[in-house]
Amino acid sequence: MSLVKKFMTVGGATLGSRVFGFARETLMAAALGTGPVADVFYAAFRFPNLFRRLFAEGAFNAAFVPLFAKEIEANGLDGAKRFSEEVFGVLFSVLMILTIGMQLAMPLIVEWIIAPGFVGDQEKFDLTVRLATVMFPYLMCMSLTAMLSGMLNSLHHFFAAAIAPVFLNVLMIGALGWALWTGADPAATAWALSWSVLGAGLLQMAVVYLGVRHAGIRIGFKRPRFTPNVKRLLVLAIPAAVTGGITQINQLIGQAIASGKEGAIAALQYADRIYQLPLGVVGVAVAVVLLPELARALKSGHMKEAGNLQNRAIEFVLFLTLPAAAGIWVLSDEIIRVLYERGAFTEQNTAVVASILAIYGLGLPGFVLIKALQPGYYAREDTKTPMRFTMVSVALNTGLAVTLFPIFEESGIAIAEAAAGWTNTILLFSVLLWRGHLVFERSLITRTLRLMVASAIMAALLVYLSARWSAWLSPQSPLFDQLLALGGLIAIAMPVYFGIAFAIGGADLGMIRRNLKRKPKSAAAKDTVTGEGDQQ
């Protein structure tokens, strides 16, 4: 299967999850708006999400996948099964202790980490503690799910792991639908959402476990033992956990700062949901597929293939995220108005959230490029270098957020996150290039410039059309007309961008077909033997 087909498999499943996510956030906006209960729920939900990124996605996509792929290459499925059972026993035990400890300490965690600004409001503080306590076991479910997903990705079974997140949105939509149907008050709605999160974690874990069984591996529980393989995993996983959760770490910092203003946390969350669509569809797809592909190529000594995979992933990211960034920048008001402005979500809310979304749009290519660059380190079992860059990014984000929030309020938080993301991207790219792990291609630079030109022309067209169609996009128009107009803008923009990009040489169909198709191993081995694998 070609690399692009694998990207599309994961990206398509992720797109389905993000579409359900939009539906969820639309219902959330109608039910809670940017009121105090919305702030409470998002603050409580952010904490298990942070730990999910730290201990699940970051650690296991970065550390577990290369080691699991190495076991497959060296000892076949039997060796990989033994390794996974060793890890499962330790992971389950550690997560159980962590979950119980965090639940007992939740009042202190809310006071010092999650939302210091809630301390003066006892009702908001108490509700945040209760909701976070209910949702924190979601971390345990998702960490085990991440391990099982890493196994599936290494075995080239991508769909089950990619489709599992859909169930979180489906159950949360069900809870919101019940609340709106019965007219439940905001606090009862938040309770229903919290229990739906916990139920979704259990369901996602079950789906991925069945996928692993279908792939031919049955995991049994073994007494926790720190074997050499497990110790090696921990050495790699600890820095990778910090690195993998960079976005959530920066968002948690922003949330803590924004908790001093009512509605700020919810406003940041609504904007975050929009830019998570291209970030998830492109960035997650590239990271999930690229890491096991790079790890296997490097373990087999196919250096030229690894370099080609890395460059093609960067090219794929820029090809899709540059127009997305331009579109989000110019259509931020229209997107927020059409998707959210109804019920408890007012025109003033639209103005605030749209300004945040526009800034996130500028940071989007940087956020996604991080997903394409980090596997270049992880596949070589180097998790410390990205961690160092993450710490620089966190320090910059914190300093900017504290400085800019009093001036620009929520938009200051978004500026800090975007600047931190681009700083991380530049550091990752520069060091890969300096080490020779990223081969400089003049053609990649020229194609990037042409893609920027195509994106700028598309953006200018969207500015013109949105002004002409302003009557259809206004809140006074029927919702169907608003959706039709917004969909029409997107439907026109996409062929214009792709047409210009191909016409001016920013992309080429033949090049995409050739470069995104994996080279047969025999050919790659020939490159290694003849010494051509180190050149491109």
Order of alpha helices (4+ residues) and beta strands (2+ residues): alpha-alpha-alpha-alpha-alpha-alpha-alpha-alpha-alpha-alpha-alpha-alpha-alpha-alpha-alpha-alpha-alpha-alpha-alpha-alpha-alpha-alpha-alpha
